[in-house]
Amino acid sequence: MKIIWSPLALNKASEIVDYINKDSPTAAEKWINEVFSKIDTLGKYPEIGRIVPEINESQFREIIYGNYRIVYHFEVNQVSILTILHVKQILPPDEIN
C-alpha cells in the first residue's frame, strides 16, 4: 500500500524533531525513526489505529506515539498521513483536508 505524507504532516514532524533536538539530538533521531517505523506498519495494517474521535469516520484513524497523535486517512491502496499533533490538542478541521 502506498503511503503519502501531506506537506502539513511533514512540516509538523520537522518542527517536532527540531524541538526535541534542542535538548537531545539522539532523542530527536530516535523519535523520527520510530514515527517512520510506525507509519510503515500502516502500509500493511491501515486499520490498526483508532478512529479519530473528532471525526468518527472509520477511514480517519490515528496512532499514538509518545505525546503525539499521527492522524491519517486510508483508502483501498493508499494511506495519507494528514497531520501530527500533541495528544492534548483537538484536531483542527482544516488539518484533515
MOFEN-V757552 format. One record per run of one state. SS is the DSSP state (h for helix, s for strand, l for the rest). FROM is the first residue (numbers start at 1). TO is the last residue. If there is no record, write none. Layout:
BEGIN
ss = {SS:SS}
from = {FROM:FROM}
to = {TO:TO}
END
This chain:
BEGIN
ss = {l:s:l:h:l:h:l:h:l:s:l:s:l:s:l:s:l:h:l}
from = {1:2:6:7:24:25:43:46:49:50:52:60:66:68:75:78:87:93:97}
to = {1:5:6:23:24:42:45:48:49:51:59:65:67:74:77:86:92:96:97}
END
